[in-house]
Amino acid sequence: MKKIVLVFIAVFLTVSGFAQKTADIGIWGGTSSYWGDVKGNPPIQAFNPNFGAYFRYNFNKRVGLRFQFLTGKFAADGAVEGEEWTFEKNVQDVSLMAEINYLNFVLGNKKTPFTPYILAGVGVMYFPFELSNQDVAQLALVNDQHPLVLAGNDVNESSVTASVPLGFGIKFSIGERLGIGAEYMVRKIFNDKLDDLDDPLKFSPANVNGEETINYTNFLHNNDWPGYMGVHITYKIYLSQKACPAYDRKYW
């Protein structure tokens, strides 16, 4: 595994050595979506505003590395096992993603004025995890053996979880240094607290009515998938004084 990582890094450094050193800064705006334990939540939700910014280093015309920060609202209104459940909260998202263009693309180059692209990487999400006494009572209707129900206390804490961001989009040049694009991204997160439920069907390890219960507490059953849909505006900055003509001839 270490050898594969070293080869991957070596290829990236070799390719980037031939490239014009450019980077992009951008602003992002859009809405959020949610798939998880809360059912009956419409796929096209009311607008949940999210915004942010990013920095993208371009290794070459096909591959870039994007560092991005997003913040905004996530919400849902539906049911869990037939019982009503709603949540609304602000979420912060930090991610580092490889951005791979389908076409050779340099912002401002008229030969390729647009390209589709895909995104993948790693990240972290931060959000509150809060349950009032009324929420705990509502959770008891779903699962009266849930650990939070057995504890009988309200919850007021923060949650930080790793994430795996995936996405796709399309971007256009609209000037020598200016671009615009639209994209959709999802996050696989590694806890189940975004909707304030924390595995609603899991049981405590204790016996119930003399029978051994099942403990569902593992990441395979954590099924919250937050998503983002939005547009971005990009401005190109140069990290070197001029382009490399040999690189342009080789890859165009």
Secondary structure as UniProt FT lines:
FT   HELIX           2..17
FT   STRAND          22..35
FT   STRAND          49..58
FT   STRAND          63..80
FT   TURN            81..82
FT   STRAND          83..101
FT   TURN            107..108
FT   TURN            110..111
FT   STRAND          114..131
FT   HELIX           133..142
FT   TURN            144..145
FT   HELIX           147..151
FT   STRAND          155..173
FT   STRAND          178..189
FT   TURN            193..196
FT   TURN            200..201
FT   TURN            209..210
FT   HELIX           219..221
FT   STRAND          225..238
FT   HELIX           245..251
//
